[in-house]
């Protein structure tokens, strides 16, 4: 920025836009006089400072919004809706178990009924939570309402099946057709209507998080660029003001202005650095935390429902093929191994190869022993099915309720542990981002405010010389 | 504050517009016209009409989805073998062509939906009372249609010892069923429904519902935004009753069980 032009006296500089007209108006004189120029330059510096402040505010606002949605809004919603799926799925699983047990397994039947009641309470609570969190999304609220309605119908049907079951007083694995007829209606309602809706609600929370993440990170990135531009402009204007004051008043540098420059540059650079750090926090909270929490939540949901398919397979021989296929399909969507039927799937799985497809493939590094617990569960499934097809129904039922249930619990517990680990990462990164933003908010307004005061302090004495 | 922020973003976006593109895969979002691959060889699902248009369940669903995405559909005829290719070669943006979602396909195709669940089912003569589910096909004669694996799935997957009678196509199979050369036809329920409707002599669909198949909307891998938007449109289609009315329109008189028409469980877009 060159200012010097060979002209007449005191005002040592003329702008390039200086009037070529022969007559110089009063207004033009005052603008091009020394105080006029000082005022203009000071004004420009203050405007640059204001822009810098505004961009910092907008940038941290966007970053805050991103953290809020991912960390405090949709994150918890995913947990709520995943809880809903699990609660619903397990209700039907417990009913199937009780119907399978008949008049045997006294104590275990009581436990299953208690579990059913507990899950019902959990599902109702999760529905209420999800409804509250879906504030402002009519489609989602409609879905939740229809699940609520359906749950009422389900409870009625399940209650009827359980009553008929008690009255029929049958041996384990020999559930009468009258009971099955009612149970089929109940489980169809659950599997074909309620569970898909609950699952889709969880997916929808994931969609909201992805959108917010993409929008807010793009916004923060853009605002960071703006911040850098404003910083460069402010720096340039500071230098221009300093140089002009030095030349016009034949002084060395103004210390107040120097400090103001330093404060502005530091606040700007810290702002850029903090926004960069928060961007990383958001990306990491999404990728290493949220996405994986969502994956394990979905995996638990599918796991619970395929475990219930094992009970249904034993319970309802007329539909055994349907349930066996459903079990295989869900197993393959969870942990893919080649195989057109359950036996072939088990055989491929037994080869202990690398798992590269299926919902759990992306988190395989965190699953102990190359899915050892899952493989044990599938081996137990093979034994149960072998017993069932060889006609040893009571033994198959006992295998389902003992070995199979235990190996499933072990696998499910592992998923819970993995999910908790991801949740911890998630909470930590969200907190780190929040902390960095708080720090910025404590520092930047003061620094920029002080810079503005210092500019006034540096320029005011010079202007006073013209009074 | 929010308005100011948006204004600031708009200005900055203008300034930096040229410097950074969105990157990645081209999305179906924001297009005026969406090219959609549909079948032309399946009655009730996707066929060419006399005037050169397209008609069927998949075609109507495609129209609905395109409308929800704010675009005009432009149909691209595809056969079963071309479904992945039209996406890869950028000849279609979406594929609705009885495209079953499988784990193996998911590495090459991003699936929205499923928008419909179908099952392998069994069609029998009106007087047949011994066949109630797939197990009852043991020792009975069923068609093995050239190029289709439904018959084999009964024998190999379900391990039911049915006798396979090779035939060139479903039309021949239908004739065999009526002349008692086979005892049942088994394949996808909506294909069976189409056959029964065409025949009109009261053949019975058992609603045995084994081997669930999820029919999804194929998109290019990476178009997560498009996939999520299609999922929302499918949810709407079930919520506003369009799904039920379309199913009834195309398969209403075929004996398919429509007691439960509910939105299917989505695959997820990531």
Interface residues (C-beta under 8 A of the other chain):
Chain A: X54 X55 X58 X61 X62 X139 X142 X143 X188 X189 X192 X193 X195 X196 X197 X199 X200 X203 X204 X206 X207 X210 X211 X219 X222 X223 X225 X226 X229 X291 X298 X318 X319 X321 X322 X325 X326 X329 X332 X333 X336 X340 X341 X357 X358
Chain B: X1 X4 X5 X8 X9 X12 X13 X15 X16 X103 X104 X106 X107 X117 X119 X132 X133 X134 X135 X153 X156 X157 X158 X159 X208 X209 X210 X211 X212 X224 X225 X228 X231 X232 X235 X236 X239 X260 X262 X263 X264 X265 X266 X268 X269 X270
